[in-house]
Amino acid sequence: MSDNVYRVIEVVGSSPESIEAAIGGAIEKASKTLRELRWFEVIETRGHIENGKVAHYQVKLKLAFTLE
């Protein structure tokens, strides 16, 4: 096992579909500008309610990438 050093950032993903879609969207978008993404951690989940139903999901993530 190699010794890795990671940088950790926070991002917020959102989706009207699901928590999983909010996570996937955030990771997909971040991967367009960050190299060597390695892991994520969900640290907060919240949503928006309209007319008594869930209208939108928001998920705050920690994303880690390997430093070069």
N, C-alpha and C positions, 0 to 999 in steps of 0.2 A: 504494500500500500504506500502510495506516495504522500508526501506532506503537501497539503493544499492550503492555500490562503484564499478566503472568499471576501468579497465585498457584498454587503447586504443593503438593499434599497427597499422602499415601500412604494407600492402602486395601488391604485383602486381600479378595479374592473367593474363594468356594469352591463346588464342585459335585461331585456323585458321577458326573456324566456326562462332562465333558471340560474341557480347559483353556479352550476357547472359551466354554463356558457359564459358567465361573468369571469370565472377563473381562466377558462380557455382563451377568451378574448384578450385578457390582460397579458397573459404569457405570450400569446402570438404577437401582439403589438410590441411588447418589450423585446422580443427576440429579433425584431427587425433592426434594432439599434444597439443591442447588447450582445456581445459574444460570450460563449462559454457559460450560458445559464445552466445551473446544476440542480437547484431545488427551490421549492416554494413552501410557505407556511401561511395558512389562513389565520389572520389575527383578529378580524372583525367582519361580521356579516350584518347587513341591514337592508331595508327595502322601503319602497314607497307604496302607499295604499291609496287606491282610488275606488270609490263606490263599494267599499267593503271587501275589495279583492286586491291581491298582490299585483301591482302594476309594473314594478321594476325591482331588480335585485342589485345590490352593491356589495362588493367583497374587497376588503383591504388585505393585501398580500405582502409578505416579505419575500423578495426574490434574491437569490444569491448567485453570483457568478464568480468563476475562478479568475484570480488576478494573474496576468501574464508575467 
